Amino acid sequence: ARQNLTQGIMSVFRGCVTEYPGIIVDHFIPSNCQRGRAFFLSHCHKDHMTGLDSHNLLLALSGKGLHLYCSEVTQGLISEDPEFVHIVPYLRSLSVEEPVNIKLNPLRDEKATHVTVTLLPAGHCPGSVMFLFQGDNETSSITSRGNRQSY
């Protein structure tokens, strides 16, 4: 019975962090690529890499001057896979447990904003992390292996 409770969890999370519009995690479908202001990959499992090989993501990264943030291990794995060679120049690894301030491009009439991101070890597989997002409004959001949990 417990297995039934956890099946389909990834399908609930659509990649958008509600508290921070434009932050996209683990779900790089066309609509997310269009609204993306920063992209994050929690680990290298296919269900979290939807659209990672797409032309839409490449256009968002190159056209908007954005990056795809991940752990050092995940960056190494992606960099070695010929399927993803086109996004390697846009990968940026972040160190675990070291907060980093990331500038988000403006939305419509707002000015550019910043968010502090801290990678937390997830222990799910090599390179897997959770993302702790913190902003000026003191709102925090943690993504856990692609399944959003807010605190």
N, C-alpha and C positions, 0 to 999 in steps of 0.2 A: 504494500500500500504506500509506503514512503516513497518508493520510486515514482509512482504516479504524481506525487506532489511536486517533484522537482522536474519532471519532464516539461519541455516547452518554455522554461524560464527565459531563455534568450529571446524567444518570440515576443515577450512582454516588453522588453526594453528596445526602443527603436533608435537608440544612439544619441538622442538629444538630452543634454543635461538641462532640465527645466529652469533651474536657478540661474544659469548662465547661458543665455541664448547664443547659439552659434558654436558652442563647444560640442563636438561630436566624438563619441567614443564607440569604437568597435562595430560600427554599422554604416558603411560608406556607400549608401544607396544614392541615386541621383539627387533626390530632394534634399538630403543631408549635405551633399557636396555643394549644392547651390547656396545653402544658408550657413555653411561652415565658416567659422572665424579662427578655429584652431582644431586640430584633429589629434586623437589619441588612440593608441592600440595597446590593450592590456596584456595580450599574449598571442602566441602563434598557434591558435586552433582555428580551423576553418570557419566555425560558426561565429567567430569574432572578427573574421577577416572579409566579410561580405562586402564586395565592391572594391577591395583593396587593389585589385588589378585593373580597375575600370579607367576608361578615358576621362570620365566625369571627375574622378578624384584627382587625376593628373592635371586637368584644366583648373580645378579649384586651387591646387597647391601652386602651380606655376603662374596662373593668371592673377592671383591675389597676393602672391608673395608669402604664402603660408607654409607651415611645417606640419609634419606628422611626428608627434612625440611618443616615445616608448622607452622601455628600459634598455640598458646596454646589451643585454643578452638578446632581447627581441630584435634590436637593430642588427646585431650580428647574424641572426637567423634569416631575417628578411634580405639582408645584403648578399647572402650566399645563394639565394633562390632566383634563378633566371626569370621566373615569372614576374618578379617585382623589380627588375633592374631599372625600370622607368621612374620609380619613386625614390630610389636610393638617394639622389641629391637633396631630397626634401626631408629625409629622416633626421631627427634630432634625438639623441639619447639623453635621458636625464638620470642622474644618480639617485639611488634609493635613499629615502629619508633625508634628502636635502631640498628644502623649499626653493622654488625658482619662480621669479616673477615673469609672467608672459603678457605681452601686449596683445590685446584683441582689437582688430580693425573695427572702426565705428559701424554701427547699424543706423541706417537712414540719417536722421538729424542729430544723433548723439555724437559726442566726442569719443575718441579712442579710450578704452578702459583697460585695466590690468586685472589679472587674476593670479593668485599664488597657487602653484601646483606642487604637491608633494607626492612622490611615489612611495607606496607602502608595500612591503612584500606580501604577496597573496598566498604563496606556498602551494599553488595549484599545479604548476609545471615550471620548468626552467624559464626564467625571465618574466614570469607572471607577476603583475602588480595590480594594486588598487590605486585609484587616483583620489587624492584629497584636494578639492578645489575650495579656495577661500578668497573672498573678495572684499571690497571696501564696505559693502553693506553687512559685513560680518556673517553672511550666509555661508554655510559649508555644505558640500555635497561629496559623498564618497561613492565611487563606482566600485563594485565588487565583482570582478571577473565579468564585467559587462552588464551586471544587474544592479541598477541604481538603488542606493539606499541613502536617504537624507537624514541628517542629524541636526 
